[in-house]
């Protein structure tokens, strides 16, 4: 039995993709017989029988917090295996927590085995306030430190290797794609029918969008909706996720004629999310860089066997087109995406077939059992 020390900036009850991912991996490892410890900032709301031991000692992830965490880690037998869930903006200090990277470097030099799971790489340089340029520079320095620290790097999408490799400074460092599962269980059960009746009749096509409603995504979504919501079959729309209530209010203010057909569920806990996703007929999931393997929102839809229309962009991996698991349209060609949505609205058999293909891809590639098996075999 291996002891795992998972270091993360968020864990339930924190809301976010990293939180959901870490919980699934920690519980999956524990259920497979591993000894699992999670080191995070805050205590869980409840302590269920998951087999995972939570150490909520990271606090604000300041040097004093890290010293306290280090002292407690040192109570466990060496060498310790640290699996770090890396996302630059997750560890405080305005996304520039160099102290955390140095802390990991020191632990590695003292004998601990540090592995990175890179959910996001670093910020791009872009026009705007000088602080954004400074942040992008510091995050690249942090990346250099981390890649000198790590014995192995796991990446949420193969696209990250191209971004990270130069900052390894010549180290022949293993960088392996570790697929990210959806944040829901694979089966919703009969309760999805009850949920559906809250939002639409049996005869109505219920579209869905699941996300965090960031400006880049909603700008794309609105270009689709301007055509989709005028379809002759008068579909309804259910918005899922933190921020959905405010976004629904904004949409209705702009399009009051849609008020009766747009609903929002707000933040839905993981235990109830599956039935909300399964209640929808078709999901609209645009992303400005295209669908990628790290998009947990789409993974959740595929896990429930829901048909998904999404975007083909610069970061999209090749297997999306070859798998037939989603309907794709170019990110800069909204008419392609709208045409795909319209075709699926009008054909229930096509929707069902696409959902079956999506679920098959999810089960053979993204299910958490693959993640656990890969980690244990490494």
ABEGO torsion letter per residue (X at the ends): XBBBBBBBABBOABBEAAAAAAAAAAAAAAAAGBBBBBBBABBBABBBBAGBBBBBAAEAGBAAAAAAAAAAAAABBOBBBBBBBBBAAAAEGGGBBAAAAAAAAAAAAAGBBBBBBBABBBBBBBBEBAAAAAAAAAAAAAAAAAAAABABBBBABAAAAAAAAAAAGGBBBBBBBBBBBBABBABAEAAAAAAAAAABBAABBBBBBBEAGBAAAAAAAAAAAAAAAABAAGBBBBBBEBGAAAAAAAAAAABAAAAAABBBAEBBBAAAAAAAAAABABBBBBBAAEBBAABAAAAAAAAAGBBBBBBBBAABBAAAAAAGABBBBBAABAAAAAAAAAAAAABAAAAAAAAAAAAAAAAAAABAAAAAAAAAAX
